[in-house]
Amino acid sequence: MKPINTVILESKHNLTPHGPTPENPMTLTITAPPPTGESRLAAVEKASKAADKAYFEIREARGAHHKKLRTMQVARTVRPDDIQKAQKQMEGVVKRGNEEVKRILDGAKQALKIGDS
């Protein structure tokens, strides 16, 4: 435990390990400092970029599926009712995906207490 303790103390992160205790000889307790305003904004920026990428991927998947359905429709390999049903299902999946991405992004902002400023 002593080498691990030394490495943590010498790191650039200003962390101070406490322990080990007689009850838990293999456990070090490290309190992390609260995030700064800059680190919160950086985290929200990363989350926003990830959300943008997720929205893009959802759009791309929708487009690919739409092309596939259109190809089947032109070739008349599937009944028109089945094409419409598949398109409706696809739109439902896209809507739920977009809502999920928005919910996760809003949750990240809420956890970091950042508004829509």
Residue pairs with C-beta under 8 A, 6 or more apart in sequence:
1 20
1 25
1 26
1 28
4 17
4 28
5 17
5 28
8 15
8 16
8 17
8 28
8 30
9 15
9 16
9 17
14 33
15 30
15 31
15 32
16 30
16 31
17 28
17 29
17 30
18 28
18 29
18 30
18 31
19 27
19 28
19 29
20 26
20 27
20 28
21 27
35 43
35 112
40 112
40 113
40 114
41 114
43 108
43 112
44 108
44 109
44 112
44 114
47 104
47 105
47 108
47 109
48 105
51 101
51 102
51 104
51 105
54 97
54 101
55 98
55 101
58 94
58 97
58 98
58 101
61 94
62 90
62 94
65 90
66 87
66 90
69 83
69 86
69 87
69 90
72 78
72 83
73 80
73 83
78 86
109 115
109 116
